[in-house]
Amino acid sequence: MTIDGGPFRAARQVLVDEALKLADGDHDGRATWNEVYSDPKRVFVQRFDLTTNGMARKEFMRINDTNQNGLVDRDEARRLVARAKYAGAAFSVEGSSEYRRSNPRQSIVRTMLDANDDDLLDESELVAAEARLLARDANDDQIVTWSELDDSLAGDAQAMTTRTNAYLNQPAALALGDRADWDGIIYTLSEQYLASGGTLDESFSLAPSLARALDDDGDGQLTYDEIRRLNVVEPQLVVAANFGKPGDQAAGVSLVRLSTEVGVADEIMLHTPRGIVLALDGYRLQIVLDDRAPADAGGLTPEEQLAMFDKNKDGYLEKDEVKDASPDAARMFDQWDANGDGKIYLDELTAYRRSQQAPQLSAIRAVAGDDPDVLFPLLDANQDGRLTTRELRAARESLLALDSDGDGRLALDELPGGLTLLLARGLPSNMSPQRSRLAAMPAPAAGSGPEWFARMDANRDQEVSLDEFPGSAEKFRSLDLDGDGFVSASEAQAKSTPLP
């Protein structure tokens, strides 16, 4: 993983170094808690959200100087940065068990289509799939999004409450490493894979070679020490996640290595607007990236701050004009005035804002959870989080592709599993990832094609249907070069002569 083109941990180390430098107020090479507590400008305190108001020195030392040696040690500075702005650790792993073993039966799409509630989707229900889904198109744009299907995302508090108690037993992801909770890992693996009484290959059906690599003595059983070999065995899947400014690799998620036992990348991988999707044997793994850049933060922008306080419009702020406008803002003047010249320019406001966001933007959270619906992503062919007219019309055929026994019906045991791994930067540690962040999230529609095509494409799905087309059916057919019932952006470009 990288942040702004460098190793992701380097961003956090820069902040730790900065904390140690700020704590050394007298510049004697020794950062002490006494200097932090006594600083009249409270630079360190403001920078890292420490509380000193009304706190006795002894109490302040007891809370922050964990080893009671009077120095701001590197480990103490690292914990401070993690607490600042609820940034959290530089990297953390969380696993949700919210939909474990329940998402096929509780699939919103499946229950909506199963008109007679017999847990089977028969031919008549499959034929009616397009109409039943389109009936949930709340804004009549001929596109169905996940939020239009899931009532709990539209303010159903009871539904949200009963379905978000997710971080319980058998999580979908566990962190490895020397500091891992190995007792918890072994318990989870035993409950999830080893309690069935089957062979190791059966228990680890997606990657039987993993079980054999762990079973060092070949006795068909996994001991405590053998399970700890997860730290050293070759992984089946390796991905790269690049946040922020692109370095050698573009920002986003990319595949680094995939075991041939799992599949061939060209055959099972699909690139999506948010990441990649792997179609495994009976399972769908989605890996998405969520990068909350500084522009996503709330509050006034530096430009807005300058415009608000710069009463004489000379392009910089002085303390008197800030004090007259806002006594609260005046208390921040010394923090904003990086070079101490008594004038604050836009670049100083911008630098201060970035410094306040830096702790969160140096933290990456990996959040894994079973997909809330196993059928929505199957219908969403391009994985953009929206069911377009084309995808809705193809709903019957897409669903029948799951009919493994060929009886023309879909049973619960024919539905695939699904797991989403969300790699998020800038998500505060006190904020639980909402289910909507693990669910299908519509990607911004990127416009293309000639101007007349963009005007006709009312729902921005990069296709013009006959319903959207204002001309005659004959003219539509002349533009629809492949005869699939839609005019695509490329077809429109090929016929780019402006329409009368």
Protein Blocks (a to p, Z undefined) as FASTA:
>chain_A
ZZehiafklmmmmmmmmmmmmmmmnonopacfklmmmmmnlmmmmmnopafehpafklmm
mmmmmnonopacfklmmmmmmmggolopfbdcdddfklgoklmmmomklmmmmmnonopa
cfklmmmmmmmmmmmmmnonopacfklmmmmlnopaklmmmmmmmblghifbdcedjkbc
fklmmmmmmmmmmmnopafklmmmmlmmlmmmmmmnonopacfklmmmmmmmccfbdcdd
dehjddfbccddddfbdcfklocfklmgccdfklccdddehiacddddddddfklpgcjd
fklmmmmmmmnonopacfklmmmmomklmmmmmmmmmnonopacfklmmmmmmmmmmmmm
mcccddddddfbfklmmmmmnonopacfklmmmmmmmmmmmmmnonopacfklpccdddd
dddehiafklccdfklmmccddddddedjfklmmmmmnonopacfklpmbdfklmmmmmm
nonopacfklmmmmmcccZZ
